[in-house]
């Protein structure tokens, strides 16, 4: 294995897939970084990157080095923060990837509670409506809406959650009650941008026979705010409703969806006690928060 400084630069280029992107992360001139990568390839006598106008893509040899270097990086992180057995509290930085619905309505409360009990811990939430690549170390762990079947990953179900059709009181007052599923055809729908649905579990409207999606966003929180503005009817997470008290569930007997959140970790981290402890705290916190918010949603008066 090469010296750590070479590997550190290599990992940054592999993750950012460009010299300019890696240079910003490392605060290093891209030209200098390019020379370092060329020197590394010459020293190892392999080609690590396929270079094109689109960026730097890993070759097979590059992928193999990426896996090995990532393992070294994780070992060094674990050594830096110390053994969890020596302290009851967590420290250092942990980056968590999550879909924006979870990130907006659940993680602030859960991570704030974890942070209060672990004042030396820095929690970074990356909220993006897409699947995270843990192999490229975009995050230390991620929450997904389906369980991945490929890659060296450890996956466990965190909790199930419920979704229902909903609309604001102002919209229902202006457009009349919605009493049957067939009525949706005459109403404006709020939902995902069809070609930006990144997971089949999010394609809620496909089986409802609803009309076109008149107002769409790839963000769950934007969709909820559209409903609050009386934009139409949409499928929402029950756990988001306490944050939008003017939005009411409708047709609850006809439409009730169940989905699940999964916690996804890289297999190389399976023995990392620090990340395992955080994962346990995160899992229990999310279960409790979903249960609490869904109970509040059920207790909210529906029109």
WOHUMO-V393931 format. One record per helix or strand of 2 or more residues. SS is the DSSP state (h for helix, s for strand). FROM is the first residue (numbers start at 1). LEN is the number of residues. Records with the same first field share a line. If there is no record, write none. Layout:
# WOHUMO-V393931
SS->FROM-LEN / FROM-LEN
This chain:
# WOHUMO-V393931
h->4-13 / 19-8 / 30-15 / 60-22 / 84-3 / 100-18 / 169-7 / 181-6 / 194-3 / 200-3 / 205-3 / 220-9 / 238-6 / 267-3 / 273-27
s->49-4 / 55-4 / 91-8 / 120-8 / 141-4 / 153-16 / 189-3 / 213-4 / 233-5 / 247-4 / 257-10
